[in-house]
Amino acid sequence: MVDNSSEVKNDQRLFRERCVSAHSKTACIQGSLPNLWRPESYDSQRGKLIPSLAELYTAAAEIVRVSVPNNLDSSVLDLGAGTGLLAKSVRASIPLCQLVLIDHSPEMLNKARERFRKDSLVSYVISDFSSFEDTDKYDAVVFALAIHHLEDQDKKALFARIKNSLRHGGVFVNVEQVCAPRDDAEQLYDNMHVVHVQRAGTTNQEWMAARERMKYDKPASLYSQLKWLEEVGFHSVDCLYKNFRFATIVGWI
């Protein structure tokens, strides 16, 4: 077998250098965190930038399928739903449940409305997930790639509010970006992320923009998030799927 590890590392270095060079010639992304993603390019870039996106979302949808009855009395809340990518996977797994999509961006939810335009069981709420507080009860709450924008204490507080919004036996599924427990592992996480975006055909400009967005990230370790879920009252927790810095995390009450 040919050892091409040095070649891969060199490719990663060159890719990063090209991104830095492009960054020096291009204005930084404008606007605050809520406007970092463009609705028109969100779907097409997601798989290019997130390793194993299909597997992460399939794991989330499948655990909802086995945990939630497939009938009109069941309801699933998608927090930070964006264009409805994760909700699409959930809908394929349980076609008869009520779906509630919450996002702060009307433009993102408009994309979701287009996606589910023939689905009368989907409703939409414009709201910021970080201040989520709902008196309704759900059989499942799903979340994808957003909680890492919160401070750790705010993550835990949100977990508690989500737990309180679930019916008995409900499930919370969080597809999330996590950090490694130590620096050398974190470097590996990053290297493998670069390998993915290169293989996926991500352009320098797309990766540069992703790196700019990642400056806002405040990921917590997988272990910390599992522990916080237990501390706020989830009686069973698990990691269903993980690809270095991306994981599908679940908790049941």
Secondary structure by P-SEA (a helix, b strand, c coil): cccaaaaaaaaaaaaaaaaaaaaaaccccccccccccccccccccccccccaaaaaaaaaaaaaaacccccccbbbbbcccccaaaaaaaaaacccbbbbbbbccaaaaaaaaaaacccccbbbbbcccccccccccccbbbbccccccccaaaaaaaaaaaaaaccccbbbbbbbbbbcccaaaaaaaaaaaaaaaaaacccaaaaaaaaaaacccccccaaaaaaaaaaacccccccccccccccbbbbcc
